[in-house]
Amino acid sequence: MGSRCLPPLLLVLLNCCTSSSTQVVATPAAATPVVTNEDLNFTEATPVVTNEDLNFTEATPVVTNEDLNFTEATPVVTNEDLNFTEATPATLRPSWSPRTPGTPRPPELSGPRPTPVTDVAALCVCDLLPAQCDINCCCDPDCSPGDFSVFSACSIPVVTGDRQFCSQKAAFYSMNLTADPPHRDFKLIDQINPSIFCIHISNYKPALSFANPEVPDENNFDRLMGASGGFTLSAESGVPSTATSDDPQPTKYEYGALLQTAGESSGSFLKLPSPLTSSLCADENPAAFLVNQAFECSRRVAIEECERMEALSMAHYSSPAILRVRIIWKQVSIKIQSIMYRSLNHTLTQLEGRGILRPSLVSTGQDRLCSNVVLQVKYSLLYTASGQIQEAGLSLVLGTLISTVSLLQQKFEIHFIQHGTKPVPLSGNPGYRVGLPLAAGFQPQKGSGIIQTTNRQGQLTILRSTGKQDCLASHGQRAPVLFGYNVQSGCQLRLTGTIPCGLLAQKMQDLLRGQAFPDYVAAFGNSRAQDVQDWVPVHFVTHSSNTKGSCQLPVALGIEVKWTKYGSLLNPQARIVNVTAQLISIPEPLPGPERTMVISTAVTFVDVSAPAEAGFRAPPTINARLPFSFFFPFV
């Protein structure tokens, strides 16, 4: 449509302005309103529409197809093309706002998106069996009133939608067991969320459903690969990765990080054999930083192949070099600290200056023996606070394998020690060992851990007897309470002159109890301070005479420790179950120029273990309700 189409359009507009009876249709609809002079805001003083009224400039005298958004496939505009009709009863009042070419159209306003509706009455998370009634599932649509009558309770009493909405439906299920027969009650109510941070309406349409992932095939594989950024090749493939990261990769070892060893690839780690699905040893278990581990497993061994099996050679465990830090190739060699040899009669002999011993097959008559076989491996790693491996030690136990043994028992252990610190001594692991001191401490407040002194020998003490038997001369000298040892000790307190009874009683009590008498005693020899449930409180009891009005002086302290055997009958562990401290006081003796009082302490260990009896697990009980007509017609 060129410039020749402009005069017919002007004639049409002029006819609209001069004839008030002429009707023009502006929208292509069946109920299209009529456009009149008043609707178009044309007055009688403006009968002619010029270029200026239509915002046509002199530089643009011609209206082309592009300006009117007409395509070349529509060269002529007729009444039928504009869908003009002559009989339309309504009136339309358009707002004329000319738009210059190239200006983007404003976005169309879409209507409100639908609110997500969840029918909580139809939800049932306990409905697990299809077309069957689930027991105690009150929302199961497959359950009949007869099924509800034998329910004991509703496993899911309340079913709600998203609790983050301000208002939502909630379905309540309950059983009326007082009715005859019992039946189910159902209520559907509106719940209001009291929180001020709640969702009033969910208008994010993609969030109302889960998007189905696109399955790769031969048609979309290239497109999905480009969208995902490709694949990352591991270091084991031998191809270096081109992807780089701006963040520096940490080089120090962190808790749980695998211990790397010097090898051909970065995937070499220190291995610690362990049992997996069975008792057989799996050699691919990597050791982790600061993770103390101990394993015992079996290995199938053929006596003819003992010299060729790496798992039986001590060189296999001493040859790896551990990296001091991750990635950086600074190696720490494993040093052999001790080698013990266990004979066939289980006697141990320490080997010194022997170097690396390899398995050797020896024939003795009809039997064949394999010596220098590894039975136990123990790694000791010394690390610094910065996460670096300082030293690595190895302790081995070798032995002899006979041809009649097809399964070899091996033990593997690894533990970490921080540089500059001393390991905390234990009194047993886990149970107490006879002759080791009792672990004791204080609890400053309820809920906190146990506080212990660094001196293991001074946590629970009694008086130490001396040759002079003078309490003042031996003041401060205490003896530790050793597990399993019944001890009685004492001293003499010589008094001259007149001393107030209250001051004397406090002095004697300090001599008996020591500088700090503990509140708790560890139940096991390896009880940790943070595990308060593994500590036994000390019950302090005071015994005094019935004499009224006299001052009481403490003269004896008796400590009774009750313990029991805990665990397996083959390897019972000593466990303390009760500790009682009894302070015995007597009336003040008659005054005199010189008085002597005997002060004594005693410790008694009492075994309260019950006789071992063979026990069995209790048989399971079935808690089920049968229908009322179950025994019909017999009952």
C-alpha positions as CSV (number, residue, x, y, z in Angstrom):
1,M,0.0,0.0,0.0
2,G,1.8,3.2,-1.2
3,S,1.0,6.9,-1.2
4,R,-2.1,6.3,-3.4
5,C,-3.9,4.9,-0.5
6,L,-3.7,8.1,1.6
7,P,-6.6,10.0,-0.2
8,P,-9.1,7.2,0.3
9,L,-8.3,7.1,4.0
10,L,-8.6,10.9,4.4
11,L,-12.0,10.7,2.6
12,V,-13.1,8.2,5.1
13,L,-12.1,10.3,8.0
14,L,-13.7,13.4,6.5
15,N,-17.0,11.5,6.0
16,C,-16.8,10.6,9.7
17,C,-16.5,14.2,10.7
18,T,-19.2,15.7,8.5
19,S,-21.9,13.1,8.8
20,S,-23.1,12.4,12.3
21,S,-25.3,9.5,11.1
22,T,-22.4,7.6,9.7
23,Q,-21.3,4.8,12.0
24,V,-17.7,3.4,12.1
25,V,-16.6,0.2,13.8
26,A,-13.3,0.3,15.6
27,T,-12.8,-3.3,16.8
28,P,-13.4,-6.6,15.0
29,A,-16.0,-8.1,17.3
30,A,-19.6,-9.1,16.9
31,A,-20.7,-6.6,19.6
32,T,-18.4,-3.8,18.2
33,P,-19.4,-0.3,19.6
34,V,-20.0,2.7,17.3
35,V,-17.6,5.6,17.1
36,T,-19.3,9.0,16.8
37,N,-18.0,12.6,16.6
38,E,-18.4,13.0,20.3
39,D,-16.5,9.8,21.0
40,L,-13.6,10.9,18.9
41,N,-13.7,14.4,20.5
42,F,-14.0,16.1,17.1
43,T,-15.8,19.5,17.2
44,E,-17.8,21.2,14.4
45,A,-15.0,23.8,14.1
46,T,-12.6,21.1,12.9
47,P,-14.3,19.5,10.0
48,V,-11.1,18.6,8.2
49,V,-8.3,16.3,9.5
50,T,-4.9,17.5,8.3
51,N,-1.4,16.1,8.5
52,E,-0.7,18.1,11.7
53,D,-3.8,16.6,13.5
54,L,-2.5,13.1,12.6
55,N,1.0,14.0,13.7
56,F,2.3,13.6,10.2
57,T,5.4,15.8,9.7
58,E,6.5,17.3,6.4
59,A,9.5,15.1,6.4
60,T,7.2,12.1,6.4
61,P,4.6,12.9,3.8
62,V,4.0,9.3,2.8
63,V,2.5,6.5,5.0
64,T,4.0,3.1,4.1
65,N,3.2,-0.4,4.9
66,E,5.8,-0.5,7.7
67,D,4.3,2.5,9.5
68,L,0.8,1.0,9.4
69,N,2.2,-2.5,10.2
70,F,0.8,-3.8,7.0
71,T,2.7,-6.6,5.2
72,E,3.3,-6.9,1.5
73,A,0.9,-9.7,1.3
74,T,-1.9,-7.3,2.1
75,P,-1.6,-4.5,-0.6
76,V,-5.2,-3.3,-0.4
77,V,-7.4,-2.5,2.6
78,T,-11.1,-2.8,2.1
79,N,-14.1,-2.6,4.4
80,E,-14.1,-6.3,4.7
81,D,-10.4,-6.3,5.7
82,L,-11.0,-3.8,8.4
83,N,-14.1,-5.7,9.4
84,F,-16.3,-2.5,9.3
85,T,-20.0,-3.1,9.8
86,E,-22.9,-0.7,9.7
87,A,-25.3,-1.8,12.5
88,T,-23.6,-1.7,15.9
89,P,-25.6,-0.5,18.9
90,A,-22.8,0.3,21.5
91,T,-20.4,3.2,21.7
92,L,-16.6,3.0,22.2
93,R,-14.5,5.9,23.6
94,P,-10.9,5.2,22.5
95,S,-7.9,7.2,23.8
96,W,-5.7,8.4,21.0
97,S,-2.0,8.1,21.9
98,P,0.1,8.0,18.8
99,R,3.3,5.9,19.0
100,T,6.5,6.7,17.1
101,P,8.1,3.9,15.1
102,G,10.7,1.9,17.0
103,T,9.1,2.5,20.5
104,P,8.5,-0.8,22.2
105,R,5.0,-1.7,23.2
106,P,4.1,-1.8,26.9
107,P,3.9,-5.3,28.4
108,E,0.5,-6.7,28.6
109,L,-0.9,-7.1,32.2
110,S,-1.7,-10.7,32.9
111,G,-4.5,-11.7,35.2
112,P,-3.9,-13.0,38.7
113,R,-2.4,-16.5,38.7
114,P,-4.4,-19.3,40.4
115,T,-3.8,-19.8,44.1
116,P,-2.4,-23.3,44.7
117,V,-5.1,-25.4,46.3
118,T,-4.3,-28.5,48.3
119,D,-7.2,-30.8,49.1
120,V,-6.1,-32.0,52.5
121,A,-9.1,-34.2,52.8
122,A,-7.7,-36.3,49.9
123,L,-4.2,-36.5,51.2
124,C,-3.2,-39.7,53.1
125,V,0.5,-40.4,53.8
126,C,-0.2,-43.6,55.7
127,D,-2.0,-45.2,52.8
128,L,0.6,-47.7,51.7
129,L,-1.3,-50.7,50.5
130,P,-3.2,-50.3,47.2
131,A,-6.8,-51.3,47.3
132,Q,-6.4,-52.4,50.9
133,C,-7.1,-50.9,54.3
134,D,-4.0,-49.9,56.3
135,I,-4.3,-50.6,60.0
136,N,-4.9,-47.4,62.1
137,C,-4.8,-45.2,59.0
138,C,-7.9,-43.1,59.5
139,C,-7.6,-41.3,56.2
140,D,-7.3,-44.4,54.0
141,P,-10.2,-44.3,51.5
142,D,-10.1,-48.1,51.3
143,C,-11.2,-48.6,54.9
144,S,-14.8,-49.3,55.7
145,P,-16.8,-48.5,58.9
146,G,-16.2,-52.1,59.9
147,D,-12.4,-51.6,59.6
148,F,-12.6,-48.4,61.6
149,S,-14.4,-50.2,64.4
150,V,-11.2,-52.3,65.2
151,F,-8.8,-49.4,65.1
152,S,-7.0,-48.5,68.4
153,A,-6.0,-45.0,67.3
154,C,-5.2,-42.8,64.3
155,S,-1.6,-43.0,63.2
156,I,-1.9,-39.7,61.4
157,P,-4.3,-37.5,63.5
158,V,-3.8,-34.2,61.5
159,V,-3.2,-33.6,57.8
160,T,-2.3,-30.1,56.7
161,G,-0.9,-28.5,53.6
162,D,2.0,-26.0,53.6
163,R,2.3,-24.6,57.1
164,Q,3.9,-21.4,55.7
165,F,0.6,-20.1,54.4
166,C,-1.4,-17.6,56.4
167,S,-4.6,-19.6,56.0
168,Q,-5.0,-23.3,55.2
169,K,-7.3,-26.2,55.5
170,A,-6.6,-28.9,58.1
171,A,-8.2,-32.4,58.3
172,F,-8.5,-33.8,61.8
173,Y,-9.0,-37.6,62.3
174,S,-9.8,-39.3,65.6
175,M,-11.3,-42.5,67.0
176,N,-14.4,-42.5,69.2
177,L,-13.7,-45.6,71.2
178,T,-16.5,-45.0,73.7
179,A,-19.2,-45.5,71.0
180,D,-20.6,-48.9,70.2
181,P,-19.2,-49.9,67.8
182,P,-16.2,-47.5,67.7
183,H,-16.2,-45.2,64.7
184,R,-14.0,-42.6,63.1
185,D,-14.5,-38.8,63.5
186,F,-13.5,-36.4,60.7
187,K,-13.3,-32.6,60.9
188,L,-12.2,-30.1,58.2
189,I,-11.5,-26.7,59.6
190,D,-9.6,-23.5,58.6
191,Q,-6.4,-22.9,60.4
192,I,-4.9,-19.5,60.8
193,N,-1.1,-19.1,61.0
194,P,-0.3,-16.8,63.9
195,S,3.1,-15.9,62.5
196,I,3.5,-12.5,60.9
197,F,5.9,-14.0,58.4
198,C,3.4,-16.1,56.4
199,I,2.6,-16.5,52.7
200,H,-0.7,-14.9,51.8
201,I,-0.8,-16.1,48.2
202,S,1.5,-18.1,46.0
203,N,1.7,-16.4,42.6
204,Y,4.8,-18.2,41.3
205,K,3.4,-20.6,38.9
206,P,6.5,-22.9,38.3
207,A,6.6,-23.5,42.0
208,L,3.2,-25.3,42.0
209,S,4.7,-28.4,40.4
210,F,7.9,-30.2,39.8
211,A,9.6,-30.0,36.4
212,N,10.2,-33.3,34.8
213,P,13.9,-33.6,34.0
214,E,14.8,-34.0,30.3
215,V,16.3,-37.4,29.6
216,P,19.3,-37.3,27.3
217,D,19.1,-39.0,24.0
218,E,20.9,-38.9,20.6
219,N,18.9,-35.8,19.6
220,N,19.4,-33.5,22.6
221,F,22.7,-34.8,24.0
222,D,24.8,-32.0,22.5
223,R,22.4,-29.3,23.7
224,L,22.3,-30.6,27.2
225,M,26.1,-31.0,27.3
226,G,26.5,-27.4,26.3
227,A,24.0,-26.2,28.8
228,S,25.7,-28.1,31.7
229,G,29.1,-26.8,31.0
230,G,30.6,-30.2,29.9
231,F,32.2,-32.9,32.0
232,T,35.1,-32.9,34.5
233,L,37.7,-35.6,34.0
234,S,39.3,-37.1,37.1
235,A,43.0,-37.2,37.7
236,E,43.0,-41.0,37.3
237,S,42.4,-40.7,33.5
238,G,45.8,-39.1,33.0
239,V,44.3,-36.0,31.3
240,P,44.9,-32.8,33.2
241,S,41.8,-30.7,33.8
242,T,41.6,-27.3,32.2
243,A,39.2,-25.9,34.7
244,T,40.7,-23.5,37.2
245,S,39.3,-22.1,40.4
246,D,39.9,-18.6,41.8
247,D,39.8,-19.9,45.4
248,P,43.1,-21.4,46.6
249,Q,42.9,-25.1,47.3
250,P,43.8,-25.9,50.9
251,T,47.1,-27.7,51.3
252,K,46.9,-28.6,55.0
253,Y,45.2,-31.7,56.3
254,E,41.8,-31.2,57.8
255,Y,39.8,-33.6,59.9
256,G,38.7,-36.6,57.8
257,A,41.0,-35.8,54.9
258,L,42.6,-38.8,53.3
259,L,46.3,-39.2,54.0
260,Q,48.1,-39.0,50.6
261,T,51.3,-40.9,49.8
262,A,53.9,-40.3,47.2
263,G,53.0,-42.2,44.1
264,E,52.7,-41.9,40.4
265,S,49.3,-40.2,40.7
266,S,47.6,-37.9,43.2
267,G,45.2,-40.7,44.1
268,S,47.6,-42.7,46.2
269,F,46.6,-42.9,49.9
270,L,47.8,-44.7,53.0
271,K,45.7,-47.9,53.2
272,L,44.5,-49.6,56.4
273,P,43.0,-53.0,55.8
274,S,39.6,-53.5,57.4
275,P,36.7,-56.0,57.2
276,L,33.7,-54.9,55.1
277,T,30.7,-57.2,54.5
278,S,32.5,-60.2,56.0
279,S,35.5,-60.8,58.3
280,L,37.9,-61.0,55.4
281,C,40.4,-58.1,55.0
282,A,39.7,-55.4,52.4
283,D,43.0,-53.7,51.5
284,E,41.5,-50.5,49.8
285,N,40.4,-48.7,53.0
286,P,42.2,-45.3,53.1
287,A,43.3,-43.8,56.4
288,A,41.9,-40.4,57.4
289,F,43.5,-37.5,59.2
290,L,42.8,-37.4,63.0
291,V,40.6,-40.5,62.8
292,N,41.9,-43.2,65.1
293,Q,41.0,-46.6,63.9
294,A,41.6,-50.2,64.9
295,F,40.5,-53.2,62.8
296,E,40.9,-57.0,63.1
297,C,40.2,-59.1,60.0
298,S,41.0,-62.5,58.5
299,R,43.0,-63.2,55.3
300,R,42.9,-66.4,53.2
301,V,46.5,-67.6,52.9
302,A,48.0,-70.5,50.9
303,I,51.2,-71.6,52.4
304,E,52.9,-72.0,49.0
305,E,52.2,-68.3,48.1
306,C,53.2,-66.6,51.4
307,E,56.5,-65.3,50.0
308,R,54.6,-63.6,47.1
309,M,51.8,-62.0,49.1
310,E,52.4,-58.3,49.8
311,A,49.9,-58.2,52.6
312,L,52.2,-60.6,54.6
313,S,55.4,-58.6,54.1
314,M,56.5,-55.8,56.4
315,A,58.0,-53.9,53.5
316,H,54.4,-53.4,52.2
317,Y,53.5,-51.3,55.2
318,S,56.8,-49.5,55.7
319,S,57.6,-48.5,52.1
320,P,54.9,-45.8,51.5
321,A,56.0,-42.2,52.1
322,I,53.3,-39.9,53.5
323,L,53.0,-36.3,52.2
324,R,53.7,-33.8,54.9
325,V,50.9,-31.6,53.5
326,R,48.4,-32.2,50.7
327,I,49.4,-31.7,47.1
328,I,52.8,-30.3,47.9
329,W,55.3,-33.1,47.4
330,K,57.1,-33.0,50.8
331,Q,57.5,-36.6,52.0
332,V,57.6,-38.1,55.4
333,S,59.2,-41.5,55.5
334,I,57.7,-44.2,57.8
335,K,60.2,-45.2,60.5
336,I,60.1,-48.6,62.1
337,Q,59.9,-48.1,65.8
338,S,59.7,-51.7,67.1
339,I,59.5,-55.2,65.8
340,M,58.1,-58.0,68.0
341,Y,58.2,-61.6,67.0
342,R,55.5,-64.0,68.3
343,S,56.4,-67.7,68.4
344,L,54.0,-70.6,68.0
345,N,53.5,-70.8,71.8
346,H,52.6,-67.0,71.8
347,T,55.7,-65.7,73.5
348,L,56.9,-62.3,72.3
349,T,60.6,-61.4,71.6
350,Q,61.8,-58.0,70.5
351,L,64.0,-57.9,67.4
352,E,66.6,-55.2,67.1
353,G,68.7,-54.1,64.1
354,R,67.2,-56.7,61.8
355,G,66.1,-54.3,59.0
356,I,63.3,-55.4,56.6
357,L,62.4,-59.0,57.1
358,R,60.6,-60.8,54.3
359,P,58.4,-63.9,54.5
360,S,60.4,-67.1,54.2
361,L,59.0,-70.6,53.4
362,V,60.7,-73.3,55.4
363,S,60.1,-77.1,55.3
364,T,60.4,-79.1,58.5
365,G,59.8,-82.7,57.8
366,Q,56.3,-83.1,56.6
367,D,55.1,-79.7,57.7
368,R,55.8,-76.4,56.0
369,L,56.2,-73.1,57.9
370,C,56.2,-69.5,56.7
371,S,58.2,-67.2,59.0
372,N,58.3,-63.4,59.3
373,V,54.6,-63.0,58.5
374,V,52.9,-59.7,59.6
375,L,50.4,-60.3,62.3
376,Q,49.9,-56.7,63.7
377,V,50.5,-53.3,62.2
378,K,50.3,-50.0,64.3
379,Y,50.9,-46.6,62.8
380,S,51.7,-43.6,65.1
381,L,51.5,-40.2,63.3
382,L,52.8,-37.0,64.9
383,Y,51.1,-33.9,63.5
384,T,51.3,-30.1,64.2
385,A,48.6,-27.6,64.9
386,S,48.8,-26.3,61.4
387,G,47.6,-29.6,59.9
388,Q,51.0,-31.1,58.8
389,I,52.4,-34.5,59.3
390,Q,55.6,-34.2,61.4
391,E,56.7,-37.9,61.8
392,A,55.3,-41.3,61.1
393,G,56.2,-44.4,63.1
394,L,55.4,-48.1,62.6
395,S,55.3,-50.9,65.1
396,L,55.0,-54.5,63.9
397,V,54.3,-57.9,65.3
398,L,55.6,-60.8,63.1
399,G,54.9,-64.5,63.5
400,T,55.0,-67.9,62.0
401,L,52.3,-69.4,59.8
402,I,51.8,-73.2,59.7
403,S,50.4,-75.1,56.7
404,T,47.3,-76.2,58.6
405,V,46.1,-72.6,59.0
406,S,44.1,-71.3,56.1
407,L,42.8,-68.1,57.7
408,L,45.3,-65.7,59.2
409,Q,44.2,-63.2,61.8
410,Q,45.7,-59.7,61.4
411,K,45.3,-56.5,63.4
412,F,45.7,-53.0,62.1
413,E,45.7,-49.7,64.1
414,I,46.4,-46.0,63.5
415,H,46.4,-43.2,66.0
416,F,47.4,-39.5,65.9
417,I,49.4,-37.5,68.5
418,Q,49.8,-33.7,68.4
419,H,53.3,-32.3,68.5
420,G,54.2,-30.7,71.8
421,T,51.5,-32.4,73.8
422,K,51.6,-35.4,76.1
423,P,48.9,-38.1,75.9
424,V,46.5,-38.3,78.8
425,P,47.2,-41.4,80.9
426,L,44.3,-43.7,81.4
427,S,43.5,-46.1,84.2
428,G,42.1,-48.7,81.9
429,N,40.5,-49.1,78.5
430,P,37.6,-49.3,79.1
431,G,37.5,-51.0,82.6
432,Y,39.8,-50.1,85.5
433,R,43.1,-52.1,85.8
434,V,44.3,-53.1,89.3
435,G,46.9,-50.8,90.7
436,L,46.0,-47.7,88.6
437,P,44.7,-44.5,90.3
438,L,41.0,-43.7,90.3
439,A,40.0,-40.8,88.0
440,A,38.1,-38.1,89.8
441,G,37.0,-34.5,89.4
442,F,34.5,-31.7,90.0
443,Q,31.4,-30.4,88.2
444,P,31.3,-26.6,88.7
445,Q,27.7,-26.3,87.6
446,K,24.9,-28.6,86.6
447,G,25.1,-29.5,82.9
448,S,28.8,-28.8,82.5
449,G,31.6,-31.2,82.1
450,I,33.9,-32.7,84.7
451,I,37.1,-30.7,85.6
452,Q,40.1,-32.8,86.5
453,T,43.6,-31.9,87.7
454,T,46.5,-32.5,85.5
455,N,48.1,-34.7,88.2
456,R,46.6,-38.1,87.7
457,Q,48.0,-39.3,91.0
458,G,46.4,-36.5,93.0
459,Q,42.7,-36.6,91.9
460,L,41.5,-38.8,94.8
461,T,44.0,-39.2,97.7
462,I,44.2,-40.3,101.3
463,L,46.7,-39.7,104.1
464,R,50.2,-41.0,103.6
465,S,51.7,-42.8,106.6
466,T,55.2,-41.7,107.7
467,G,57.7,-43.1,110.1
468,K,57.2,-40.3,112.7
469,Q,53.4,-40.6,112.5
470,D,53.1,-36.8,112.9
471,C,50.2,-35.3,111.0
472,L,51.7,-31.7,111.0
473,A,55.1,-32.9,109.8
474,S,53.5,-34.9,106.9
475,H,51.0,-32.2,106.0
476,G,50.4,-32.1,102.2
477,Q,51.8,-35.6,101.6
478,R,49.0,-37.7,100.1
479,A,48.8,-41.1,98.6
480,P,46.6,-41.9,95.5
481,V,43.7,-44.3,95.8
482,L,44.6,-47.2,93.6
483,F,41.9,-49.5,92.1
484,G,41.6,-52.8,93.9
485,Y,43.9,-52.0,96.8
486,N,42.4,-51.8,100.3
487,V,44.5,-49.3,102.2
488,Q,44.5,-47.9,105.8
489,S,46.7,-45.1,106.9
490,G,46.9,-42.5,109.6
491,C,48.9,-40.2,111.8
492,Q,48.9,-38.6,115.3
493,L,48.0,-35.0,116.0
494,R,49.6,-33.6,119.2
495,L,47.9,-30.6,120.7
496,T,49.4,-28.3,123.3
497,G,47.6,-25.5,125.1
498,T,44.1,-24.4,124.5
499,I,42.8,-24.3,120.9
500,P,39.3,-23.4,119.9
501,C,37.2,-26.5,119.1
502,G,35.8,-25.0,115.8
503,L,39.3,-24.1,114.5
504,L,40.6,-27.6,115.5
505,A,37.7,-29.4,113.8
506,Q,38.2,-27.5,110.5
507,K,42.0,-28.3,110.6
508,M,41.3,-32.0,111.2
509,Q,38.7,-32.2,108.4
510,D,41.2,-30.6,106.0
511,L,43.8,-33.3,107.0
512,L,41.3,-36.1,106.2
513,R,39.8,-34.8,103.0
514,G,42.9,-33.2,101.5
515,Q,43.2,-29.9,99.6
516,A,40.3,-30.7,97.2
517,F,38.0,-33.6,97.7
518,P,36.3,-34.6,94.4
519,D,32.6,-34.7,93.7
520,Y,32.7,-37.4,90.9
521,V,34.6,-40.6,90.2
522,A,34.9,-42.0,86.7
523,A,32.9,-45.2,86.2
524,F,35.5,-46.5,83.6
525,G,39.2,-46.0,83.4
526,N,38.8,-44.1,80.0
527,S,35.8,-42.0,80.9
528,R,35.9,-38.7,79.1
529,A,35.3,-35.4,81.0
530,Q,32.5,-34.3,78.6
531,D,30.6,-37.6,79.1
532,V,29.0,-36.8,82.5
533,Q,26.8,-39.9,82.4
534,D,30.0,-42.0,82.7
535,W,30.8,-40.5,86.1
536,V,29.6,-41.6,89.5
537,P,28.8,-39.0,92.2
538,V,30.5,-39.3,95.6
539,H,28.0,-39.7,98.4
540,F,29.4,-37.9,101.5
541,V,28.0,-39.0,104.8
542,T,28.9,-37.6,108.3
543,H,28.6,-39.7,111.5
544,S,28.7,-38.0,114.9
545,S,27.8,-38.9,118.4
546,N,24.5,-38.1,120.0
547,T,26.0,-35.9,122.7
548,K,24.3,-32.6,122.7
549,G,26.1,-29.3,123.2
550,S,29.6,-30.8,122.7
551,C,31.9,-29.9,119.8
552,Q,32.5,-32.7,117.3
553,L,36.0,-33.4,116.0
554,P,36.4,-35.6,112.8
555,V,38.9,-38.3,113.4
556,A,38.3,-40.9,110.5
557,L,37.4,-40.9,106.9
558,G,36.3,-44.2,105.2
559,I,35.9,-44.5,101.4
560,E,34.0,-47.4,100.1
561,V,34.1,-48.2,96.4
562,K,31.6,-50.6,94.9
563,W,32.5,-52.1,91.5
564,T,31.2,-54.8,89.2
565,K,32.2,-56.8,86.2
566,Y,30.8,-55.4,83.0
567,G,30.7,-56.8,79.5
568,S,31.4,-60.2,78.2
569,L,32.2,-63.2,80.4
570,L,35.4,-63.9,78.4
571,N,36.8,-60.4,79.0
572,P,34.9,-58.6,81.8
573,Q,35.7,-55.0,82.5
574,A,35.8,-53.4,86.0
575,R,33.2,-50.6,86.4
576,I,32.6,-48.5,89.5
577,V,28.9,-48.2,90.4
578,N,29.0,-46.4,93.7
579,V,31.4,-44.4,95.9
580,T,30.6,-43.4,99.5
581,A,32.8,-41.3,101.8
582,Q,32.0,-41.6,105.5
583,L,33.3,-38.9,107.9
584,I,33.3,-40.1,111.6
585,S,33.4,-37.5,114.4
586,I,33.7,-37.8,118.2
587,P,33.1,-35.3,121.0
588,E,36.0,-33.1,122.0
589,P,38.2,-34.8,124.7
590,L,38.8,-33.2,128.1
591,P,41.2,-30.3,128.1
592,G,44.7,-30.8,129.3
593,P,48.3,-29.6,128.9
594,E,49.0,-32.0,126.0
595,R,46.7,-34.2,124.1
596,T,47.2,-36.7,121.3
597,M,44.6,-37.6,118.7
598,V,44.8,-40.4,116.1
599,I,43.5,-39.6,112.6
600,S,43.0,-42.4,110.1
601,T,41.8,-42.9,106.6
602,A,40.7,-46.2,104.9
603,V,39.7,-47.3,101.4
604,T,37.7,-50.5,100.8
605,F,36.8,-52.0,97.4
606,V,33.7,-54.2,97.3
607,D,32.9,-56.5,94.4
608,V,29.1,-56.4,93.9
609,S,29.0,-58.4,90.6
610,A,26.0,-60.5,90.3
611,P,26.4,-64.2,89.3
612,A,26.6,-64.6,85.6
613,E,23.5,-66.2,84.1
614,A,22.7,-67.3,80.6
615,G,20.1,-64.8,79.3
616,F,17.9,-64.8,76.3
617,R,16.1,-62.0,74.6
618,A,12.5,-61.5,75.6
619,P,10.0,-62.9,73.1
620,P,8.1,-60.2,71.1
621,T,4.7,-59.3,72.2
622,I,1.8,-58.7,69.7
623,N,-0.4,-55.8,70.6
624,A,-3.4,-56.1,68.3
625,R,-7.1,-55.9,68.6
626,L,-9.3,-58.5,67.0
627,P,-12.7,-57.7,65.5
628,F,-15.7,-58.4,67.7
629,S,-16.9,-61.1,65.3
630,F,-13.6,-62.9,65.1
631,F,-14.7,-66.0,67.0
632,F,-18.2,-66.0,65.5
633,P,-20.2,-68.4,65.6
634,F,-18.2,-70.1,68.4
635,V,-18.6,-67.3,70.9
